[in-house]
Amino acid sequence: MPRRDPDKHSDPAAASVSLATEAALLEARLRMLQEEIDTVDACIEAVSESLRLLGRAPSASAEAADSVDHG
């Protein structure tokens, strides 16, 4: 007696419904992951901008040393 493959559905309609359900779940998960990636991208951009601003601003210790030297 041949063994049945558990991955094969005997009813094409049931297989279609099962695949459509799985596809819908995967699409929903994909949307969630894309939103999370967008959030991470926004955080990275905010941190990068903060670092750029910090790199341009003179440090407080350098300003304090200048005022002592020229004070």
mmCIF file as Biopython writes it, N, C-alpha, C and O atoms, coordinates in Angstrom:
data_model
#
loop_
_atom_site.group_PDB
_atom_site.id
_atom_site.type_symbol
_atom_site.label_atom_id
_atom_site.label_alt_id
_atom_site.label_comp_id
_atom_site.label_asym_id
_atom_site.label_entity_id
_atom_site.label_seq_id
_atom_site.pdbx_PDB_ins_code
_atom_site.Cartn_x
_atom_site.Cartn_y
_atom_site.Cartn_z
_atom_site.occupancy
_atom_site.B_iso_or_equiv
_atom_site.auth_seq_id
_atom_site.auth_asym_id
_atom_site.pdbx_PDB_model_num
ATOM 1   N N  . MET A ? 1  ? 0.841   -1.175 0.000  1.0 0.0 1  A 1 
ATOM 2   C CA . MET A ? 1  ? 0.000   0.000  0.000  1.0 0.0 1  A 1 
ATOM 3   C C  . MET A ? 1  ? 0.893   1.247  0.000  1.0 0.0 1  A 1 
ATOM 4   O O  . MET A ? 1  ? 1.746   1.384  0.876  1.0 0.0 1  A 1 
ATOM 5   N N  . PRO A ? 2  ? 0.713   2.158  -0.965 1.0 0.0 2  A 1 
ATOM 6   C CA . PRO A ? 2  ? 1.557   3.356  -1.016 1.0 0.0 2  A 1 
ATOM 7   C C  . PRO A ? 2  ? 1.237   4.306  0.132  1.0 0.0 2  A 1 
ATOM 8   O O  . PRO A ? 2  ? 0.086   4.450  0.544  1.0 0.0 2  A 1 
ATOM 9   N N  . ARG A ? 3  ? 2.270   4.939  0.626  1.0 0.0 3  A 1 
ATOM 10  C CA . ARG A ? 3  ? 2.092   5.898  1.728  1.0 0.0 3  A 1 
ATOM 11  C C  . ARG A ? 3  ? 1.674   7.237  1.151  1.0 0.0 3  A 1 
ATOM 12  O O  . ARG A ? 3  ? 2.139   7.640  0.085  1.0 0.0 3  A 1 
ATOM 13  N N  . ARG A ? 4  ? 0.794   7.920  1.864  1.0 0.0 4  A 1 
ATOM 14  C CA . ARG A ? 4  ? 0.356   9.250  1.435  1.0 0.0 4  A 1 
ATOM 15  C C  . ARG A ? 4  ? 1.303   10.295 1.980  1.0 0.0 4  A 1 
ATOM 16  O O  . ARG A ? 4  ? 1.736   10.224 3.130  1.0 0.0 4  A 1 
ATOM 17  N N  . ASP A ? 5  ? 1.613   11.246 1.159  1.0 0.0 5  A 1 
ATOM 18  C CA . ASP A ? 5  ? 2.448   12.375 1.571  1.0 0.0 5  A 1 
ATOM 19  C C  . ASP A ? 5  ? 1.570   13.336 2.374  1.0 0.0 5  A 1 
ATOM 20  O O  . ASP A ? 5  ? 0.581   13.841 1.842  1.0 0.0 5  A 1 
ATOM 21  N N  . PRO A ? 6  ? 1.906   13.604 3.647  1.0 0.0 6  A 1 
ATOM 22  C CA . PRO A ? 6  ? 1.053   14.475 4.460  1.0 0.0 6  A 1 
ATOM 23  C C  . PRO A ? 6  ? 1.001   15.908 3.939  1.0 0.0 6  A 1 
ATOM 24  O O  . PRO A ? 6  ? 0.092   16.656 4.299  1.0 0.0 6  A 1 
ATOM 25  N N  . ASP A ? 7  ? 1.960   16.307 3.096  1.0 0.0 7  A 1 
ATOM 26  C CA . ASP A ? 7  ? 1.951   17.661 2.552  1.0 0.0 7  A 1 
ATOM 27  C C  . ASP A ? 7  ? 0.994   17.812 1.376  1.0 0.0 7  A 1 
ATOM 28  O O  . ASP A ? 7  ? 0.649   18.930 0.993  1.0 0.0 7  A 1 
ATOM 29  N N  . LYS A ? 8  ? 0.570   16.700 0.809  1.0 0.0 8  A 1 
ATOM 30  C CA . LYS A ? 8  ? -0.356  16.755 -0.323 1.0 0.0 8  A 1 
ATOM 31  C C  . LYS A ? 8  ? -1.783  16.667 0.191  1.0 0.0 8  A 1 
ATOM 32  O O  . LYS A ? 8  ? -2.128  15.791 0.985  1.0 0.0 8  A 1 
ATOM 33  N N  . HIS A ? 9  ? -2.602  17.597 -0.282 1.0 0.0 9  A 1 
ATOM 34  C CA . HIS A ? 9  ? -4.012  17.594 0.109  1.0 0.0 9  A 1 
ATOM 35  C C  . HIS A ? 9  ? -4.811  16.817 -0.934 1.0 0.0 9  A 1 
ATOM 36  O O  . HIS A ? 9  ? -4.576  16.944 -2.136 1.0 0.0 9  A 1 
ATOM 37  N N  . SER A ? 10 ? -5.742  16.023 -0.463 1.0 0.0 10 A 1 
ATOM 38  C CA . SER A ? 10 ? -6.569  15.264 -1.392 1.0 0.0 10 A 1 
ATOM 39  C C  . SER A ? 10 ? -7.680  16.136 -1.965 1.0 0.0 10 A 1 
ATOM 40  O O  . SER A ? 10 ? -8.225  15.829 -3.025 1.0 0.0 10 A 1 
ATOM 41  N N  . ASP A ? 11 ? -8.016  17.213 -1.277 1.0 0.0 11 A 1 
ATOM 42  C CA . ASP A ? 11 ? -9.084  18.106 -1.723 1.0 0.0 11 A 1 
ATOM 43  C C  . ASP A ? 11 ? -8.474  19.418 -2.214 1.0 0.0 11 A 1 
ATOM 44  O O  . ASP A ? 11 ? -7.961  20.198 -1.411 1.0 0.0 11 A 1 
ATOM 45  N N  . PRO A ? 12 ? -8.524  19.668 -3.525 1.0 0.0 12 A 1 
ATOM 46  C CA . PRO A ? 12 ? -7.929  20.902 -4.050 1.0 0.0 12 A 1 
ATOM 47  C C  . PRO A ? 12 ? -8.546  22.172 -3.463 1.0 0.0 12 A 1 
ATOM 48  O O  . PRO A ? 12 ? -7.841  23.163 -3.274 1.0 0.0 12 A 1 
ATOM 49  N N  . ALA A ? 13 ? -9.833  22.157 -3.176 1.0 0.0 13 A 1 
ATOM 50  C CA . ALA A ? 13 ? -10.481 23.337 -2.595 1.0 0.0 13 A 1 
ATOM 51  C C  . ALA A ? 13 ? -9.930  23.611 -1.201 1.0 0.0 13 A 1 
ATOM 52  O O  . ALA A ? 13 ? -9.662  24.761 -0.851 1.0 0.0 13 A 1 
ATOM 53  N N  . ALA A ? 14 ? -9.762  22.563 -0.411 1.0 0.0 14 A 1 
ATOM 54  C CA . ALA A ? 14 ? -9.207  22.729 0.937  1.0 0.0 14 A 1 
ATOM 55  C C  . ALA A ? 14 ? -7.765  23.207 0.854  1.0 0.0 14 A 1 
ATOM 56  O O  . ALA A ? 14 ? -7.333  24.036 1.655  1.0 0.0 14 A 1 
ATOM 57  N N  . ALA A ? 15 ? -7.026  22.687 -0.108 1.0 0.0 15 A 1 
ATOM 58  C CA . ALA A ? 15 ? -5.638  23.118 -0.289 1.0 0.0 15 A 1 
ATOM 59  C C  . ALA A ? 15 ? -5.590  24.591 -0.665 1.0 0.0 15 A 1 
ATOM 60  O O  . ALA A ? 15 ? -4.742  25.332 -0.169 1.0 0.0 15 A 1 
ATOM 61  N N  . SER A ? 16 ? -6.488  25.015 -1.532 1.0 0.0 16 A 1 
ATOM 62  C CA . SER A ? 16 ? -6.534  26.422 -1.942 1.0 0.0 16 A 1 
ATOM 63  C C  . SER A ? 16 ? -6.852  27.334 -0.771 1.0 0.0 16 A 1 
ATOM 64  O O  . SER A ? 16 ? -6.233  28.385 -0.607 1.0 0.0 16 A 1 
ATOM 65  N N  . VAL A ? 17 ? -7.811  26.933 0.037  1.0 0.0 17 A 1 
ATOM 66  C CA . VAL A ? 17 ? -8.172  27.733 1.210  1.0 0.0 17 A 1 
ATOM 67  C C  . VAL A ? 17 ? -7.007  27.798 2.180  1.0 0.0 17 A 1 
ATOM 68  O O  . VAL A ? 17 ? -6.700  28.858 2.726  1.0 0.0 17 A 1 
ATOM 69  N N  . SER A ? 18 ? -6.365  26.669 2.392  1.0 0.0 18 A 1 
ATOM 70  C CA . SER A ? 18 ? -5.222  26.618 3.303  1.0 0.0 18 A 1 
ATOM 71  C C  . SER A ? 18 ? -4.089  27.516 2.814  1.0 0.0 18 A 1 
ATOM 72  O O  . SER A ? 18 ? -3.498  28.260 3.597  1.0 0.0 18 A 1 
ATOM 73  N N  . LEU A ? 19 ? -3.792  27.446 1.525  1.0 0.0 19 A 1 
ATOM 74  C CA . LEU A ? 19 ? -2.723  28.271 0.961  1.0 0.0 19 A 1 
ATOM 75  C C  . LEU A ? 19 ? -3.085  29.751 0.991  1.0 0.0 19 A 1 
ATOM 76  O O  . LEU A ? 19 ? -2.227  30.592 1.259  1.0 0.0 19 A 1 
ATOM 77  N N  . ALA A ? 20 ? -4.335  30.073 0.720  1.0 0.0 20 A 1 
ATOM 78  C CA . ALA A ? 20 ? -4.768  31.471 0.760  1.0 0.0 20 A 1 
ATOM 79  C C  . ALA A ? 20 ? -4.674  32.025 2.178  1.0 0.0 20 A 1 
ATOM 80  O O  . ALA A ? 20 ? -4.276  33.172 2.380  1.0 0.0 20 A 1 
ATOM 81  N N  . THR A ? 21 ? -5.042  31.205 3.151  1.0 0.0 21 A 1 
ATOM 82  C CA . THR A ? 21 ? -4.938  31.625 4.548  1.0 0.0 21 A 1 
ATOM 83  C C  . THR A ? 21 ? -3.491  31.858 4.938  1.0 0.0 21 A 1 
ATOM 84  O O  . THR A ? 21 ? -3.160  32.857 5.576  1.0 0.0 21 A 1 
ATOM 85  N N  . GLU A ? 22 ? -2.634  30.930 4.549  1.0 0.0 22 A 1 
ATOM 86  C CA . GLU A ? 22 ? -1.212  31.070 4.857  1.0 0.0 22 A 1 
ATOM 87  C C  . GLU A ? 22 ? -0.624  32.303 4.168  1.0 0.0 22 A 1 
ATOM 88  O O  . GLU A ? 22 ? 0.182   33.021 4.761  1.0 0.0 22 A 1 
ATOM 89  N N  . ALA A ? 23 ? -1.022  32.547 2.928  1.0 0.0 23 A 1 
ATOM 90  C CA . ALA A ? 23 ? -0.532  33.722 2.196  1.0 0.0 23 A 1 
ATOM 91  C C  . ALA A ? 23 ? -0.972  35.010 2.890  1.0 0.0 23 A 1 
ATOM 92  O O  . ALA A ? 23 ? -0.191  35.955 3.000  1.0 0.0 23 A 1 
ATOM 93  N N  . ALA A ? 24 ? -2.210  35.049 3.353  1.0 0.0 24 A 1 
ATOM 94  C CA . ALA A ? 24 ? -2.706  36.239 4.044  1.0 0.0 24 A 1 
ATOM 95  C C  . ALA A ? 24 ? -1.929  36.484 5.333  1.0 0.0 24 A 1 
ATOM 96  O O  . ALA A ? 24 ? -1.593  37.624 5.654  1.0 0.0 24 A 1 
ATOM 97  N N  . LEU A ? 25 ? -1.648  35.419 6.065  1.0 0.0 25 A 1 
ATOM 98  C CA . LEU A ? 25 ? -0.866  35.559 7.295  1.0 0.0 25 A 1 
ATOM 99  C C  . LEU A ? 25 ? 0.550   36.046 7.000  1.0 0.0 25 A 1 
ATOM 100 O O  . LEU A ? 25 ? 1.082   36.896 7.714  1.0 0.0 25 A 1 
ATOM 101 N N  . LEU A ? 26 ? 1.153   35.508 5.951  1.0 0.0 26 A 1 
ATOM 102 C CA . LEU A ? 26 ? 2.506   35.932 5.582  1.0 0.0 26 A 1 
ATOM 103 C C  . LEU A ? 26 ? 2.526   37.389 5.127  1.0 0.0 26 A 1 
ATOM 104 O O  . LEU A ? 26 ? 3.459   38.125 5.449  1.0 0.0 26 A 1 
ATOM 105 N N  . GLU A ? 27 ? 1.509   37.808 4.384  1.0 0.0 27 A 1 
ATOM 106 C CA . GLU A ? 27 ? 1.434   39.203 3.948  1.0 0.0 27 A 1 
ATOM 107 C C  . GLU A ? 27 ? 1.271   40.141 5.140  1.0 0.0 27 A 1 
ATOM 108 O O  . GLU A ? 27 ? 1.876   41.213 5.176  1.0 0.0 27 A 1 
ATOM 109 N N  . ALA A ? 28 ? 0.463   39.746 6.106  1.0 0.0 28 A 1 
ATOM 110 C CA . ALA A ? 28 ? 0.289   40.569 7.305  1.0 0.0 28 A 1 
ATOM 111 C C  . ALA A ? 28 ? 1.597   40.669 8.076  1.0 0.0 28 A 1 
ATOM 112 O O  . ALA A ? 28 ? 1.966   41.742 8.553  1.0 0.0 28 A 1 
ATOM 113 N N  . ARG A ? 29 ? 2.283   39.567 8.195  1.0 0.0 29 A 1 
ATOM 114 C CA . ARG A ? 29 ? 3.579   39.572 8.896  1.0 0.0 29 A 1 
ATOM 115 C C  . ARG A ? 29 ? 4.596   40.428 8.145  1.0 0.0 29 A 1 
ATOM 116 O O  . ARG A ? 29 ? 5.384   41.144 8.763  1.0 0.0 29 A 1 
ATOM 117 N N  . LEU A ? 30 ? 4.581   40.356 6.836  1.0 0.0 30 A 1 
ATOM 118 C CA . LEU A ? 30 ? 5.479   41.174 6.022  1.0 0.0 30 A 1 
ATOM 119 C C  . LEU A ? 30 ? 5.212   42.660 6.247  1.0 0.0 30 A 1 
ATOM 120 O O  . LEU A ? 30 ? 6.150   43.444 6.384  1.0 0.0 30 A 1 
ATOM 121 N N  . ARG A ? 31 ? 3.934   43.051 6.286  1.0 0.0 31 A 1 
ATOM 122 C CA . ARG A ? 31 ? 3.591   44.462 6.554  1.0 0.0 31 A 1 
ATOM 123 C C  . ARG A ? 31 ? 4.094   44.890 7.927  1.0 0.0 31 A 1 
ATOM 124 O O  . ARG A ? 31 ? 4.627   45.989 8.080  1.0 0.0 31 A 1 
ATOM 125 N N  . MET A ? 32 ? 3.927   44.030 8.917  1.0 0.0 32 A 1 
ATOM 126 C CA . MET A ? 32 ? 4.406   44.357 10.268 1.0 0.0 32 A 1 
ATOM 127 C C  . MET A ? 32 ? 5.921   44.539 10.273 1.0 0.0 32 A 1 
ATOM 128 O O  . MET A ? 32 ? 6.436   45.480 10.877 1.0 0.0 32 A 1 
ATOM 129 N N  . LEU A ? 33 ? 6.625   43.644 9.606  1.0 0.0 33 A 1 
ATOM 130 C CA . LEU A ? 33 ? 8.086   43.740 9.556  1.0 0.0 33 A 1 
ATOM 131 C C  . LEU A ? 33 ? 8.531   44.988 8.806  1.0 0.0 33 A 1 
ATOM 132 O O  . LEU A ? 33 ? 9.509   45.627 9.196  1.0 0.0 33 A 1 
ATOM 133 N N  . GLN A ? 34 ? 7.823   45.346 7.728  1.0 0.0 34 A 1 
ATOM 134 C CA . GLN A ? 34 ? 8.170   46.561 6.992  1.0 0.0 34 A 1 
ATOM 135 C C  . GLN A ? 34 ? 7.970   47.801 7.862  1.0 0.0 34 A 1 
ATOM 136 O O  . GLN A ? 34 ? 8.778   48.728 7.811  1.0 0.0 34 A 1 
ATOM 137 N N  . GLU A ? 35 ? 6.905   47.823 8.656  1.0 0.0 35 A 1 
ATOM 138 C CA . GLU A ? 35 ? 6.674   48.943 9.571  1.0 0.0 35 A 1 
ATOM 139 C C  . GLU A ? 35 ? 7.774   49.015 10.627 1.0 0.0 35 A 1 
ATOM 140 O O  . GLU A ? 35 ? 8.242   50.102 10.966 1.0 0.0 35 A 1 
ATOM 141 N N  . GLU A ? 36 ? 8.184   47.868 11.141 1.0 0.0 36 A 1 
ATOM 142 C CA . GLU A ? 36 ? 9.260   47.849 12.134 1.0 0.0 36 A 1 
ATOM 143 C C  . GLU A ? 36 ? 10.577  48.312 11.526 1.0 0.0 36 A 1 
ATOM 144 O O  . GLU A ? 36 ? 11.349  49.017 12.176 1.0 0.0 36 A 1 
ATOM 145 N N  . ILE A ? 37 ? 10.833  47.923 10.290 1.0 0.0 37 A 1 
ATOM 146 C CA . ILE A ? 37 ? 12.046  48.381 9.602  1.0 0.0 37 A 1 
ATOM 147 C C  . ILE A ? 37 ? 11.999  49.891 9.411  1.0 0.0 37 A 1 
ATOM 148 O O  . ILE A ? 37 ? 13.010  50.570 9.597  1.0 0.0 37 A 1 
ATOM 149 N N  . ASP A ? 38 ? 10.837  50.424 9.042  1.0 0.0 38 A 1 
ATOM 150 C CA . ASP A ? 38 ? 10.690  51.877 8.889  1.0 0.0 38 A 1 
ATOM 151 C C  . ASP A ? 38 ? 10.964  52.593 10.206 1.0 0.0 38 A 1 
ATOM 152 O O  . ASP A ? 38 ? 11.589  53.653 10.217 1.0 0.0 38 A 1 
ATOM 153 N N  . THR A ? 39 ? 10.501  52.024 11.313 1.0 0.0 39 A 1 
ATOM 154 C CA . THR A ? 39 ? 10.744  52.614 12.630 1.0 0.0 39 A 1 
ATOM 155 C C  . THR A ? 39 ? 12.231  52.606 12.955 1.0 0.0 39 A 1 
ATOM 156 O O  . THR A ? 39 ? 12.767  53.602 13.441 1.0 0.0 39 A 1 
ATOM 157 N N  . VAL A ? 40 ? 12.891  51.497 12.691 1.0 0.0 40 A 1 
ATOM 158 C CA . VAL A ? 40 ? 14.337  51.404 12.941 1.0 0.0 40 A 1 
ATOM 159 C C  . VAL A ? 40 ? 15.088  52.393 12.054 1.0 0.0 40 A 1 
ATOM 160 O O  . VAL A ? 40 ? 16.023  53.050 12.512 1.0 0.0 40 A 1 
ATOM 161 N N  . ASP A ? 41 ? 14.685  52.503 10.788 1.0 0.0 41 A 1 
ATOM 162 C CA . ASP A ? 41 ? 15.325  53.463 9.884  1.0 0.0 41 A 1 
ATOM 163 C C  . ASP A ? 41 ? 15.187  54.888 10.411 1.0 0.0 41 A 1 
ATOM 164 O O  . ASP A ? 41 ? 16.140  55.666 10.351 1.0 0.0 41 A 1 
ATOM 165 N N  . ALA A ? 42 ? 14.010  55.236 10.925 1.0 0.0 42 A 1 
ATOM 166 C CA . ALA A ? 42 ? 13.797  56.575 11.474 1.0 0.0 42 A 1 
ATOM 167 C C  . ALA A ? 42 ? 14.683  56.804 12.695 1.0 0.0 42 A 1 
ATOM 168 O O  . ALA A ? 42 ? 15.234  57.892 12.866 1.0 0.0 42 A 1 
ATOM 169 N N  . CYS A ? 43 ? 14.821  55.796 13.539 1.0 0.0 43 A 1 
ATOM 170 C CA . CYS A ? 43 ? 15.695  55.919 14.718 1.0 0.0 43 A 1 
ATOM 171 C C  . CYS A ? 43 ? 17.150  56.082 14.297 1.0 0.0 43 A 1 
ATOM 172 O O  . CYS A ? 43 ? 17.876  56.896 14.866 1.0 0.0 43 A 1 
ATOM 173 N N  . ILE A ? 44 ? 17.570  55.319 13.313 1.0 0.0 44 A 1 
ATOM 174 C CA . ILE A ? 44 ? 18.948  55.430 12.826 1.0 0.0 44 A 1 
ATOM 175 C C  . ILE A ? 44 ? 19.191  56.829 12.275 1.0 0.0 44 A 1 
ATOM 176 O O  . ILE A ? 44 ? 20.233  57.429 12.534 1.0 0.0 44 A 1 
ATOM 177 N N  . GLU A ? 45 ? 18.235  57.348 11.517 1.0 0.0 45 A 1 
ATOM 178 C CA . GLU A ? 45 ? 18.374  58.688 10.948 1.0 0.0 45 A 1 
ATOM 179 C C  . GLU A ? 45 ? 18.449  59.739 12.054 1.0 0.0 45 A 1 
ATOM 180 O O  . GLU A ? 45 ? 19.254  60.665 11.968 1.0 0.0 45 A 1 
ATOM 181 N N  . ALA A ? 46 ? 17.623  59.607 13.089 1.0 0.0 46 A 1 
ATOM 182 C CA . ALA A ? 46 ? 17.644  60.565 14.194 1.0 0.0 46 A 1 
ATOM 183 C C  . ALA A ? 46 ? 18.981  60.524 14.933 1.0 0.0 46 A 1 
ATOM 184 O O  . ALA A ? 46 ? 19.540  61.570 15.263 1.0 0.0 46 A 1 
ATOM 185 N N  . VAL A ? 47 ? 19.488  59.333 15.190 1.0 0.0 47 A 1 
ATOM 186 C CA . VAL A ? 47 ? 20.781  59.204 15.875 1.0 0.0 47 A 1 
ATOM 187 C C  . VAL A ? 47 ? 21.900  59.749 14.996 1.0 0.0 47 A 1 
ATOM 188 O O  . VAL A ? 47 ? 22.804  60.426 15.487 1.0 0.0 47 A 1 
ATOM 189 N N  . SER A ? 48 ? 21.846  59.458 13.704 1.0 0.0 48 A 1 
ATOM 190 C CA . SER A ? 48 ? 22.867  59.963 12.783 1.0 0.0 48 A 1 
ATOM 191 C C  . SER A ? 48 ? 22.869  61.486 12.762 1.0 0.0 48 A 1 
ATOM 192 O O  . SER A ? 48 ? 23.932  62.108 12.771 1.0 0.0 48 A 1 
ATOM 193 N N  . GLU A ? 49 ? 21.693  62.083 12.732 1.0 0.0 49 A 1 
ATOM 194 C CA . GLU A ? 49 ? 21.601  63.548 12.737 1.0 0.0 49 A 1 
ATOM 195 C C  . GLU A ? 49 ? 22.143  64.114 14.048 1.0 0.0 49 A 1 
ATOM 196 O O  . GLU A ? 49 ? 22.845  65.125 14.039 1.0 0.0 49 A 1 
ATOM 197 N N  . SER A ? 50 ? 21.828  63.483 15.157 1.0 0.0 50 A 1 
ATOM 198 C CA . SER A ? 50 ? 22.359  63.931 16.452 1.0 0.0 50 A 1 
ATOM 199 C C  . SER A ? 50 ? 23.881  63.858 16.467 1.0 0.0 50 A 1 
ATOM 200 O O  . SER A ? 50 ? 24.547  64.768 16.961 1.0 0.0 50 A 1 
ATOM 201 N N  . LEU A ? 51 ? 24.423  62.785 15.932 1.0 0.0 51 A 1 
ATOM 202 C CA . LEU A ? 51 ? 25.879  62.641 15.886 1.0 0.0 51 A 1 
ATOM 203 C C  . LEU A ? 51 ? 26.507  63.688 14.970 1.0 0.0 51 A 1 
ATOM 204 O O  . LEU A ? 51 ? 27.574  64.220 15.278 1.0 0.0 51 A 1 
ATOM 205 N N  . ARG A ? 52 ? 25.853  63.987 13.845 1.0 0.0 52 A 1 
ATOM 206 C CA . ARG A ? 52 ? 26.370  65.039 12.957 1.0 0.0 52 A 1 
ATOM 207 C C  . ARG A ? 52 ? 26.393  66.380 13.677 1.0 0.0 52 A 1 
ATOM 208 O O  . ARG A ? 52 ? 27.365  67.129 13.577 1.0 0.0 52 A 1 
ATOM 209 N N  . LEU A ? 53 ? 25.317  66.682 14.404 1.0 0.0 53 A 1 
ATOM 210 C CA . LEU A ? 53 ? 25.249  67.949 15.135 1.0 0.0 53 A 1 
ATOM 211 C C  . LEU A ? 53 ? 26.303  68.003 16.237 1.0 0.0 53 A 1 
ATOM 212 O O  . LEU A ? 53 ? 26.923  69.044 16.456 1.0 0.0 53 A 1 
ATOM 213 N N  . LEU A ? 54 ? 26.503  66.896 16.923 1.0 0.0 54 A 1 
ATOM 214 C CA . LEU A ? 54 ? 27.526  66.857 17.973 1.0 0.0 54 A 1 
ATOM 215 C C  . LEU A ? 54 ? 28.921  67.025 17.389 1.0 0.0 54 A 1 
ATOM 216 O O  . LEU A ? 54 ? 29.787  67.642 18.009 1.0 0.0 54 A 1 
ATOM 217 N N  . GLY A ? 55 ? 29.138  66.486 16.213 1.0 0.0 55 A 1 
ATOM 218 C CA . GLY A ? 55 ? 30.437  66.599 15.564 1.0 0.0 55 A 1 
ATOM 219 C C  . GLY A ? 55 ? 30.744  68.019 15.129 1.0 0.0 55 A 1 
ATOM 220 O O  . GLY A ? 55 ? 31.911  68.406 15.058 1.0 0.0 55 A 1 
ATOM 221 N N  . ARG A ? 56 ? 29.712  68.803 14.837 1.0 0.0 56 A 1 
ATOM 222 C CA . ARG A ? 56 ? 29.904  70.188 14.399 1.0 0.0 56 A 1 
ATOM 223 C C  . ARG A ? 56 ? 30.016  71.159 15.559 1.0 0.0 56 A 1 
ATOM 224 O O  . ARG A ? 56 ? 30.677  72.190 15.440 1.0 0.0 56 A 1 
ATOM 225 N N  . ALA A ? 57 ? 29.385  70.847 16.672 1.0 0.0 57 A 1 
ATOM 226 C CA . ALA A ? 57 ? 29.358  71.766 17.813 1.0 0.0 57 A 1 
ATOM 227 C C  . ALA A ? 57 ? 30.695  71.730 18.544 1.0 0.0 57 A 1 
ATOM 228 O O  . ALA A ? 57 ? 31.263  70.659 18.757 1.0 0.0 57 A 1 
ATOM 229 N N  . PRO A ? 58 ? 31.196  72.903 18.928 1.0 0.0 58 A 1 
ATOM 230 C CA . PRO A ? 58 ? 32.428  72.898 19.735 1.0 0.0 58 A 1 
ATOM 231 C C  . PRO A ? 58 ? 32.137  72.273 21.094 1.0 0.0 58 A 1 
ATOM 232 O O  . PRO A ? 58 ? 31.054  72.438 21.655 1.0 0.0 58 A 1 
ATOM 233 N N  . SER A ? 59 ? 33.109  71.566 21.597 1.0 0.0 59 A 1 
ATOM 234 C CA . SER A ? 59 ? 32.888  70.895 22.878 1.0 0.0 59 A 1 
ATOM 235 C C  . SER A ? 59 ? 32.895  71.909 24.013 1.0 0.0 59 A 1 
ATOM 236 O O  . SER A ? 59 ? 33.554  72.944 23.914 1.0 0.0 59 A 1 
ATOM 237 N N  . ALA A ? 60 ? 32.188  71.631 25.064 1.0 0.0 60 A 1 
ATOM 238 C CA . ALA A ? 60 ? 32.105  72.526 26.220 1.0 0.0 60 A 1 
ATOM 239 C C  . ALA A ? 60 ? 33.468  72.664 26.887 1.0 0.0 60 A 1 
ATOM 240 O O  . ALA A ? 60 ? 33.805  73.739 27.383 1.0 0.0 60 A 1 
ATOM 241 N N  . SER A ? 61 ? 34.250  71.601 26.905 1.0 0.0 61 A 1 
ATOM 242 C CA . SER A ? 61 ? 35.561  71.678 27.554 1.0 0.0 61 A 1 
ATOM 243 C C  . SER A ? 61 ? 36.503  72.578 26.763 1.0 0.0 61 A 1 
ATOM 244 O O  . SER A ? 61 ? 37.325  73.278 27.355 1.0 0.0 61 A 1 
ATOM 245 N N  . ALA A ? 62 ? 36.399  72.572 25.434 1.0 0.0 62 A 1 
ATOM 246 C CA . ALA A ? 62 ? 37.242  73.450 24.622 1.0 0.0 62 A 1 
ATOM 247 C C  . ALA A ? 62 ? 36.852  74.905 24.847 1.0 0.0 62 A 1 
ATOM 248 O O  . ALA A ? 62 ? 37.722  75.774 24.908 1.0 0.0 62 A 1 
ATOM 249 N N  . GLU A ? 63 ? 35.569  75.180 24.970 1.0 0.0 63 A 1 
ATOM 250 C CA . GLU A ? 63 ? 35.114  76.548 25.224 1.0 0.0 63 A 1 
ATOM 251 C C  . GLU A ? 63 ? 35.567  77.014 26.601 1.0 0.0 63 A 1 
ATOM 252 O O  . GLU A ? 63 ? 35.972  78.165 26.763 1.0 0.0 63 A 1 
ATOM 253 N N  . ALA A ? 64 ? 35.503  76.138 27.586 1.0 0.0 64 A 1 
ATOM 254 C CA . ALA A ? 64 ? 35.926  76.496 28.942 1.0 0.0 64 A 1 
ATOM 255 C C  . ALA A ? 64 ? 37.423  76.782 28.964 1.0 0.0 64 A 1 
ATOM 256 O O  . ALA A ? 64 ? 37.860  77.720 29.632 1.0 0.0 64 A 1 
ATOM 257 N N  . ALA A ? 65 ? 38.202  76.003 28.257 1.0 0.0 65 A 1 
ATOM 258 C CA . ALA A ? 65 ? 39.649  76.217 28.207 1.0 0.0 65 A 1 
ATOM 259 C C  . ALA A ? 65 ? 39.960  77.541 27.525 1.0 0.0 65 A 1 
ATOM 260 O O  . ALA A ? 65 ? 40.873  78.249 27.949 1.0 0.0 65 A 1 
ATOM 261 N N  . ASP A ? 66 ? 39.230  77.886 26.489 1.0 0.0 66 A 1 
ATOM 262 C CA . ASP A ? 66 ? 39.424  79.159 25.802 1.0 0.0 66 A 1 
ATOM 263 C C  . ASP A ? 66 ? 39.138  80.332 26.729 1.0 0.0 66 A 1 
ATOM 264 O O  . ASP A ? 66 ? 39.879  81.314 26.735 1.0 0.0 66 A 1 
ATOM 265 N N  . SER A ? 67 ? 38.074  80.236 27.506 1.0 0.0 67 A 1 
ATOM 266 C CA . SER A ? 67 ? 37.726  81.353 28.387 1.0 0.0 67 A 1 
ATOM 267 C C  . SER A ? 67 ? 38.746  81.506 29.510 1.0 0.0 67 A 1 
ATOM 268 O O  . SER A ? 67 ? 38.992  82.623 29.965 1.0 0.0 67 A 1 
ATOM 269 N N  . VAL A ? 68 ? 39.335  80.423 29.959 1.0 0.0 68 A 1 
ATOM 270 C CA . VAL A ? 68 ? 40.364  80.499 30.997 1.0 0.0 68 A 1 
ATOM 271 C C  . VAL A ? 68 ? 41.636  81.104 30.415 1.0 0.0 68 A 1 
ATOM 272 O O  . VAL A ? 68 ? 42.273  81.942 31.054 1.0 0.0 68 A 1 
ATOM 273 N N  . ASP A ? 69 ? 42.010  80.686 29.206 1.0 0.0 69 A 1 
ATOM 274 C CA . ASP A ? 69 ? 43.221  81.192 28.563 1.0 0.0 69 A 1 
ATOM 275 C C  . ASP A ? 69 ? 43.105  82.671 28.217 1.0 0.0 69 A 1 
ATOM 276 O O  . ASP A ? 69 ? 44.082  83.414 28.322 1.0 0.0 69 A 1 
ATOM 277 N N  . HIS A ? 70 ? 41.925  83.097 27.808 1.0 0.0 70 A 1 
ATOM 278 C CA . HIS A ? 70 ? 41.758  84.476 27.360 1.0 0.0 70 A 1 
ATOM 279 C C  . HIS A ? 70 ? 41.054  85.342 28.397 1.0 0.0 70 A 1 
ATOM 280 O O  . HIS A ? 70 ? 40.814  86.522 28.146 1.0 0.0 70 A 1 
ATOM 281 N N  . GLY A ? 71 ? 40.724  84.788 29.543 1.0 0.0 71 A 1 
ATOM 282 C CA . GLY A ? 71 ? 39.911  85.448 30.532 1.0 0.0 71 A 1 
ATOM 283 C C  . GLY A ? 71 ? 40.518  86.494 31.292 1.0 0.0 71 A 1 
ATOM 284 O O  . GLY A ? 71 ? 39.869  87.091 32.151 1.0 0.0 71 A 1 
#
